Amino acid sequence: MCRGRRRINRIVRRRFEQFCAALADMPGVETATYAGNRVVARKAAQQPRQVLPSNPVRSGARVVEQAVANALYGSG
């Protein structure tokens, strides 16, 4: 929804759909709701996965996308 709650923010909807598709394509990744997800303790020897490295192109695209969203749907 846009900030005024009067219409769907197409940029956010598209980003969410791409996120869901990316999760579906990742082998070994399962999705769940908080209510349906059982808590599993991490083993002490198990290391957390590394995060993606910073990408200036991806960051720049995100800034442009946010500027367009603010122009279309308002900034506050």
C-alpha positions as CSV (number, residue, x, y, z in Angstrom):
1,M,0.0,0.0,0.0
2,C,1.1,3.6,-0.5
3,R,1.7,5.6,2.6
4,G,-1.8,7.1,2.4
5,R,-3.3,3.5,2.3
6,R,-5.4,4.3,-0.8
7,R,-3.6,2.3,-3.5
8,I,-1.1,-0.5,-3.9
9,N,2.5,0.6,-4.2
10,R,3.5,-1.3,-7.4
11,I,7.2,-1.0,-6.6
12,V,6.9,-2.6,-3.2
13,R,4.6,-5.3,-4.6
14,R,7.1,-6.1,-7.4
15,R,10.0,-6.2,-4.9
16,F,8.1,-8.5,-2.6
17,E,7.2,-10.8,-5.6
18,Q,10.8,-10.9,-6.7
19,F,11.9,-11.7,-3.1
20,C,9.4,-14.6,-2.9
21,A,10.6,-16.0,-6.2
22,A,14.2,-15.8,-5.1
23,L,13.4,-17.7,-1.9
24,A,11.6,-20.3,-3.9
25,D,14.6,-20.8,-6.2
26,M,17.1,-21.3,-3.3
27,P,17.8,-25.0,-2.7
28,G,17.5,-26.0,0.9
29,V,15.6,-22.9,2.0
30,E,12.3,-23.4,3.7
31,T,9.8,-20.6,4.4
32,A,7.3,-20.4,7.3
33,T,5.3,-18.1,9.4
34,Y,6.6,-17.2,12.9
35,A,3.6,-19.1,14.4
36,G,4.4,-22.2,12.3
37,N,8.1,-22.1,12.6
38,R,9.5,-24.3,15.3
39,V,12.6,-22.9,17.1
40,V,15.7,-24.9,16.4
41,A,18.8,-24.2,18.5
42,R,22.0,-23.6,16.4
43,K,24.8,-25.9,17.1
44,A,27.9,-24.3,18.7
45,A,30.1,-25.5,15.8
46,Q,27.8,-24.2,13.1
47,Q,28.9,-20.8,11.7
48,P,26.4,-18.3,10.4
49,R,26.4,-17.8,6.6
50,Q,28.3,-14.8,5.2
51,V,26.2,-11.9,3.9
52,L,26.4,-10.7,0.3
53,P,29.1,-8.2,-0.5
54,S,28.2,-4.6,-1.1
55,N,27.4,-3.8,-4.7
56,P,27.4,-0.1,-5.7
57,V,25.2,-0.8,-8.8
58,R,22.6,-2.6,-6.7
59,S,22.7,0.1,-4.1
60,G,22.4,2.9,-6.7
61,A,19.4,1.1,-8.3
62,R,17.8,0.9,-4.9
63,V,18.2,4.7,-4.4
64,V,16.7,5.4,-7.8
65,E,13.8,3.0,-7.1
66,Q,13.2,4.7,-3.8
67,A,13.2,8.2,-5.4
68,V,10.6,7.0,-8.0
69,A,8.4,5.5,-5.3
70,N,8.6,8.8,-3.3
71,A,7.6,10.7,-6.5
72,L,4.7,8.4,-7.3
73,Y,3.4,7.6,-3.8
74,G,4.5,10.6,-1.6
75,S,7.5,10.9,0.7
76,G,5.7,11.3,4.0
